[in-house]
Amino acid sequence: MAEPAETAYITTPIYYVNDRPHIGHAYTTTLCDIWARSMRAGGRDVFFLTGTDEHGVKVEKSARARGITPLELANENAAEFRKVMDLFELTYDDFIRTTEARHVSQVQTAVRRLLESGDVYLGEFEGWYDEGQEEYHTETKAKELGYASPISGQPLVRATQTNYFFRLSAYQERLERLFGERPDFVRPEARRNEVLGRLRDGLQDVPITRTNFEWGIPFPGDEEHVIYVWIDALMNYATAVGMCEEPDGDRSRYWPADFHVIGKEILWFHAVIWPAVLMALGLPQPGCIYAHSFWISEGQKMSKSLGNFIDLEQLQGYMSTYGTDALRYFMATQGPQGATDSDFSRAQFHETYTTDLVNTVGNCASRTSAMVDKYLGGTCPARSGEGAVGALDWSDFTSGQVREHLDAMDRFELGRAIEAAMRIIRRVDTYINETQPFKLARDPEESGQVAGILYDCLEAIRIASCLLESTMPARIAELRAAWNLGAASGDLEAECGWGRLEPGTVISKVALFPRLELEEQA
């Protein structure tokens, strides 16, 4: 009996239904999709989770303003998010909604357990309330923030309220130990340092219920209170795999998540409150909280008032002109995956498309397949060994890049993983320029060397394409079809072994990325 495949579990944050889908949602989900596709290609048993966060006072107010129920608004906007994800061809395995019975019942079960263990208690809070974020701040923190929301800039509101609290303060030492023992628990490092800085200030208990609105999950045993939307939302990572009741026999194997991928603005909830809740529930911690930075637009912070927000319609414009794969590549290689924000500019997008995809990936595959068509009758030659010129050992070189790619993907370093594949393609271009098979082909006595050189080129491009497939699935599918490479094997490392391209395989000419003028995108 075959051994069960190693699991891989990745999550996006669940997206708030009071927002319209925009570049931030598309970016995070695309990064997760690339990782999930890569893990599947490597034979992993993948669970890729996304969904929508549907409770809270903002949804309640928006629904009331439109004269509809909060659930009607949530249904409408959740459907919009699903439509967008399908438009981007994102391969999520589950789309969870916080209004679903499977989620509601498990959140109440988990909160009941916390109440019984003493980790949740009834108390009174007096302090400052951020209405936009639905978050309370102490006097000290509010003063530090200038009595304004760090996200919206709106003034904080003085408030007193009776709430149920989670004993976050009881987990100070355990959280410090977690961060000490697992330096990669929060990445990138700048985000980890932010969390450590706040931890040093000491933790206070946090209110986890509200009484100033009704649209939320009722607190078990006291329905005057609804569970705070942030506690409700965080629990989705566990409720989707049945971890807050009797574990689901099928999905519980995925727990814990390898990566929770989020934006940096929600780091504290994920890096401190969520791990403490898991400790209280006796559940294992995720592998990594990965908090990326923000996109800016044409050198400025994105703002609806400035009119420079990259919305869904603009993203569709890029996709219709350049193709979905070009947008995926740009996001993965030029995006704010590290500690600093990234600029989404039309000029930079076009330059990346032209330099990396047209001139490198597209041109290399095109010129190689054209030479195979012209000099070898459109079929892959036998491996003669005559193509190895100078000191380059193609097998050794490509295997090194494959290892680099696989290691980077495992660590969710998508830019480094993609660069390893691009390094192979750029080396093919250099190899063609060094060996000049187009000149050697004029001499019939050099036919063996021409065949050897072109075999090396075809095989190196094949290997690079396997590595790029998770990032650019549509264009690599075109290459697979044109070169008769067959479907992916499900064992990426083995598939990238040198010499798997069979002699006699029919190789058709390809033009993967059309050259465009910048004005066409406008």
ZAMARGU-4260 file (C-alpha; in steps of 0.2 Angstrom, whole numbers, plus 5000, padded with zeros to 4 digits):
<rodrens>
0) 5000/5000/5000 | 5007/5017/4995 | 5012/5029/5008 | 4999/5044/5010 | 5006/5060/5002
5) 5013/5073/5013 | 5000/5087/5016 | 5001/5105/5013 | 4989/5118/5020 | 4989/5137/5015
10) 4976/5150/5019 | 4972/5168/5013 | 4964/5180/5026 | 4946/5179/5023 | 4940/5195/5015
15) 4928/5207/5022 | 4912/5208/5012 | 4910/5226/5016 | 4924/5229/5003 | 4924/5227/4985
20) 4937/5215/4977 | 4953/5225/4973 | 4972/5222/4970 | 4976/5217/4988 | 4963/5203/4988
25) 4969/5197/4971 | 4988/5198/4976 | 4987/5188/4992 | 4976/5175/4984 | 4987/5173/4969
30) 5003/5171/4979 | 4994/5157/4988 | 4988/5149/4972 | 5006/5149/4965 | 5012/5140/4981
35) 4997/5128/4981 | 5000/5123/4962 | 5018/5121/4965 | 5015/5109/4980 | 5002/5099/4970
40) 5015/5098/4956 | 5027/5090/4969 | 5015/5077/4974 | 5009/5085/4990 | 4991/5083/4996
45) 4986/5102/4996 | 4972/5111/5005 | 4971/5129/4999 | 4958/5139/5009 | 4950/5156/5006
50) 4933/5164/5010 | 4924/5179/5016 | 4922/5187/5033 | 4904/5192/5034 | 4899/5198/5052
55) 4901/5215/5061 | 4894/5232/5063 | 4900/5239/5046 | 4890/5225/5037 | 4875/5229/5048
60) 4876/5247/5044 | 4879/5245/5026 | 4864/5233/5024 | 4853/5245/5034 | 4858/5259/5023
65) 4852/5249/5007 | 4836/5243/5015 | 4842/5225/5015 | 4847/5212/5028 | 4865/5209/5033
70) 4864/5191/5026 | 4857/5198/5009 | 4872/5209/5008 | 4884/5196/5013 | 4877/5184/5000
75) 4879/5197/4987 | 4897/5201/4991 | 4902/5184/4994 | 4896/5179/4977 | 4906/5194/4970
80) 4922/5187/4978 | 4919/5170/4972 | 4917/5177/4954 | 4933/5186/4955 | 4943/5171/4961
85) 4936/5161/4947 | 4940/5175/4934 | 4958/5174/4940 | 4957/5155/4939 | 4963/5153/4957
90) 4963/5134/4962 | 4956/5136/4980 | 4950/5119/4988 | 4937/5128/4999 | 4928/5144/5001
95) 4922/5147/5018 | 4909/5159/5024 | 4908/5165/5042 | 4889/5164/5041 | 4889/5145/5037
100) 4882/5134/5050 | 4898/5123/5050 | 4908/5139/5055 | 4895/5146/5067 | 4893/5130/5077
105) 4912/5127/5079 | 4915/5145/5084 | 4902/5143/5098 | 4910/5126/5103 | 4927/5134/5104
110) 4921/5149/5114 | 4912/5137/5126 | 4928/5128/5129 | 4937/5144/5133 | 4924/5149/5145
115) 4924/5133/5154 | 4943/5133/5155 | 4943/5150/5162 | 4952/5158/5147 | 4937/5168/5144
120) 4928/5179/5158 | 4915/5193/5159 | 4922/5210/5163 | 4921/5228/5159 | 4932/5239/5147
125) 4934/5257/5147 | 4945/5264/5134 | 4946/5270/5116 | 4937/5261/5101 | 4942/5261/5083
130) 4925/5260/5074 | 4932/5256/5057 | 4943/5241/5064 | 4931/5237/5078 | 4945/5236/5090
135) 4948/5243/5107 | 4964/5252/5113 | 4970/5256/5131 | 4973/5274/5135 | 4992/5271/5133
140) 4990/5264/5116 | 4977/5277/5111 | 4989/5291/5116 | 5003/5282/5106 | 4991/5282/5091
145) 4987/5300/5093 | 4969/5295/5097 | 4966/5291/5079 | 4964/5274/5069 | 4981/5269/5062
150) 4972/5262/5047 | 4958/5275/5043 | 4964/5290/5052 | 4947/5293/5060 | 4946/5298/5078
155) 4945/5285/5091 | 4929/5285/5102 | 4929/5285/5121 | 4919/5270/5126 | 4914/5259/5141
160) 4907/5242/5138 | 4904/5226/5147 | 4912/5212/5137 | 4918/5194/5138 | 4937/5195/5138
165) 4951/5182/5133 | 4965/5181/5145 | 4979/5185/5133 | 4990/5191/5147 | 4991/5173/5153
170) 5000/5168/5137 | 5014/5181/5138 | 5028/5169/5142 | 5022/5155/5131 | 5021/5167/5116
175) 5039/5174/5120 | 5045/5156/5121 | 5036/5152/5104 | 5045/5167/5095 | 5062/5162/5103
180) 5061/5144/5098 | 5054/5147/5081 | 5063/5162/5073 | 5053/5159/5056 | 5036/5159/5065
185) 5032/5176/5058 | 5040/5182/5042 | 5048/5193/5035 | 5060/5197/5049 | 5054/5215/5049
190) 5037/5210/5054 | 5043/5198/5067 | 5053/5212/5075 | 5037/5223/5075 | 5028/5209/5085
195) 5042/5207/5097 | 5043/5226/5100 | 5024/5226/5105 | 5026/5210/5115 | 5039/5219/5126
200) 5026/5231/5131 | 5016/5217/5139 | 5000/5209/5135 | 4983/5214/5141 | 4967/5204/5141
205) 4956/5208/5125 | 4937/5209/5124 | 4930/5196/5112 | 4912/5201/5112 | 4901/5216/5108
210) 4884/5222/5113 | 4883/5238/5101 | 4877/5228/5086 | 4868/5211/5083 | 4875/5205/5066
215) 4887/5192/5073 | 4888/5174/5081 | 4879/5174/5097 | 4890/5171/5113 | 4885/5154/5120
220) 4874/5156/5135 | 4873/5175/5134 | 4865/5180/5118 | 4865/5199/5122 | 4883/5197/5117
225) 4890/5193/5099 | 4907/5186/5097 | 4919/5199/5091 | 4922/5198/5072 | 4940/5196/5073
230) 4939/5181/5085 | 4925/5174/5073 | 4936/5177/5058 | 4952/5170/5064 | 4943/5153/5069
235) 4940/5150/5050 | 4957/5142/5048 | 4952/5129/5061 | 4933/5127/5057 | 4936/5124/5038
240) 4945/5107/5043 | 4934/5103/5058 | 4946/5106/5072 | 4934/5115/5084 | 4923/5100/5087
245) 4926/5081/5084 | 4940/5083/5071 | 4934/5079/5053 | 4942/5062/5048 | 4945/5068/5031
250) 4952/5086/5033 | 4959/5086/5050 | 4975/5078/5042 | 4979/5095/5035 | 4981/5104/5052
255) 4990/5114/5056 | 4992/5126/5041 | 5010/5128/5034 | 5006/5146/5030 | 4994/5159/5035
260) 4997/5173/5021 | 4991/5190/5026 | 4993/5208/5024 | 5004/5217/5037 | 4989/5228/5043
265) 4982/5212/5052 | 4998/5205/5059 | 4995/5207/5077 | 4978/5197/5077 | 4987/5183/5068
270) 5004/5183/5076 | 4999/5185/5094 | 4980/5183/5098 | 4978/5168/5086 | 4993/5158/5093
275) 4987/5162/5111 | 4969/5156/5107 | 4977/5140/5099 | 4987/5137/5115 | 4971/5139/5125
280) 4962/5127/5114 | 4977/5114/5114 | 4979/5115/5096 | 4996/5115/5087 | 5003/5131/5079
285) 5004/5135/5061 | 5021/5134/5052 | 5022/5152/5048 | 5012/5169/5048 | 5018/5177/5032
290) 5013/5196/5032 | 5017/5204/5015 | 5017/5223/5013 | 5006/5234/5002 | 5005/5240/4984
295) 5006/5258/4980 | 5001/5265/4964 | 5012/5276/4952 | 5023/5281/4967 | 5008/5285/4979
300) 4999/5276/4993 | 4983/5270/4985 | 4968/5280/4990 | 4950/5281/4984 | 4950/5300/4987
305) 4966/5301/4975 | 4958/5290/4962 | 4973/5279/4961 | 4966/5263/4968 | 4970/5248/4957
310) 4952/5240/4957 | 4945/5225/4948 | 4941/5234/4932 | 4959/5239/4930 | 4966/5222/4934
315) 4954/5215/4920 | 4961/5228/4908 | 4979/5221/4911 | 4973/5203/4909 | 4964/5207/4893
320) 4979/5215/4885 | 4994/5205/4892 | 4985/5189/4898 | 4982/5182/4916 | 4999/5174/4917
325) 5008/5190/4914 | 4998/5198/4929 | 5002/5183/4940 | 5021/5184/4935 | 5021/5203/4939
330) 5013/5200/4956 | 5024/5186/4961 | 5041/5194/4955 | 5038/5213/4958 | 5025/5213/4972
335) 5027/5218/4990 | 5031/5200/4997 | 5045/5207/5008 | 5046/5221/5021 | 5043/5236/5009
340) 5029/5242/4999 | 5029/5240/4980 | 5024/5251/4966 | 5011/5245/4953 | 5014/5256/4938
345) 5009/5254/4920 | 5027/5257/4914 | 5034/5245/4926 | 5022/5232/4922 | 5025/5234/4903
350) 5044/5234/4906 | 5043/5218/4916 | 5032/5209/4903 | 5043/5214/4888 | 5060/5210/4897
355) 5056/5194/4906 | 5041/5187/4896 | 5043/5193/4878 | 5062/5194/4877 | 5067/5180/4888
360) 5054/5166/4891 | 5045/5169/4874 | 5060/5173/4863 | 5070/5158/4870 | 5056/5145/4867
365) 5052/5153/4850 | 5070/5154/4843 | 5074/5136/4849 | 5058/5128/4842 | 5061/5138/4825
370) 5079/5131/4824 | 5072/5113/4827 | 5059/5116/4814 | 5072/5123/4801 | 5087/5111/4804
375) 5079/5095/4812 | 5062/5094/4803 | 5053/5099/4819 | 5058/5084/4829 | 5068/5082/4845
380) 5085/5075/4841 | 5094/5061/4849 | 5105/5065/4864 | 5122/5065/4855 | 5132/5073/4868
385) 5140/5084/4855 | 5132/5099/4861 | 5141/5102/4877 | 5153/5116/4873 | 5166/5122/4886
390) 5164/5119/4904 | 5145/5119/4906 | 5137/5103/4912 | 5119/5105/4909 | 5113/5091/4920
395) 5123/5098/4935 | 5117/5116/4931 | 5099/5113/4929 | 5098/5101/4944 | 5106/5115/4955
400) 5092/5127/4949 | 5079/5114/4952 | 5085/5112/4970 | 5085/5131/4973 | 5068/5133/4966
405) 5061/5119/4977 | 5069/5125/4992 | 5063/5143/4989 | 5045/5137/4986 | 5045/5127/5002
410) 5049/5143/5011 | 5036/5153/5002 | 5050/5164/4993 | 5041/5165/4976 | 5053/5178/4969
415) 5068/5167/4972 | 5059/5152/4966 | 5055/5160/4949 | 5072/5167/4947 | 5080/5150/4948
420) 5069/5145/4933 | 5073/5161/4924 | 5091/5158/4926 | 5090/5142/4916 | 5081/5151/4902
425) 5094/5165/4902 | 5108/5153/4901 | 5100/5144/4886 | 5100/5161/4877 | 5118/5164/4882
430) 5122/5146/4876 | 5114/5149/4859 | 5124/5165/4857 | 5140/5156/4862 | 5138/5140/4851
435) 5129/5148/4836 | 5120/5133/4830 | 5112/5144/4816 | 5130/5146/4809 | 5135/5128/4812
440) 5120/5122/4802 | 5128/5128/4786 | 5141/5114/4787 | 5133/5097/4785 | 5148/5090/4795
445) 5142/5099/4810 | 5124/5092/4810 | 5128/5081/4825 | 5134/5096/4835 | 5119/5106/4830
450) 5107/5092/4835 | 5117/5091/4852 | 5116/5110/4855 | 5097/5110/4851 | 5093/5095/4862
455) 5102/5104/4877 | 5091/5120/4873 | 5075/5110/4872 | 5078/5100/4887 | 5083/5115/4898
460) 5068/5125/4892 | 5057/5110/4896 | 5064/5109/4914 | 5062/5128/4917 | 5044/5127/4910
465) 5040/5114/4923 | 5046/5126/4937 | 5037/5141/4930 | 5020/5131/4927 | 5013/5136/4944
470) 5016/5154/4941 | 5011/5154/4922 | 4999/5139/4920 | 4991/5144/4904 | 5006/5149/4894
475) 5016/5133/4900 | 5001/5123/4895 | 5003/5130/4877 | 5021/5125/4877 | 5017/5108/4883
480) 5005/5105/4869 | 5016/5113/4856 | 5031/5102/4861 | 5021/5086/4865 | 5027/5086/4883
485) 5012/5078/4890 | 5003/5082/4907 | 5013/5086/4923 | 5018/5070/4932 | 5014/5075/4950
490) 5033/5072/4954 | 5040/5089/4950 | 5058/5085/4955 | 5058/5069/4945 | 5051/5078/4930
495) 5065/5090/4931 | 5078/5077/4929 | 5090/5080/4914 | 5087/5069/4899 | 5068/5065/4900
500) 5064/5073/4883 | 5062/5059/4871 | 5071/5059/4854 | 5058/5060/4840 | 5046/5071/4850
505) 5037/5082/4838 | 5042/5100/4842 | 5030/5114/4835 | 5035/5132/4834 | 5028/5143/4848
510) 5025/5161/4851 | 5020/5162/4870 | 5020/5181/4873 | 5016/5194/4859 | 5026/5210/4859
515) 5015/5225/4863 | 5017/5243/4863 | 5014/5252/4880 | 5001/5263/4872 | 4990/5248/4868
520) 4988/5245/4887 | 4982/5263/4889
</rodrens>
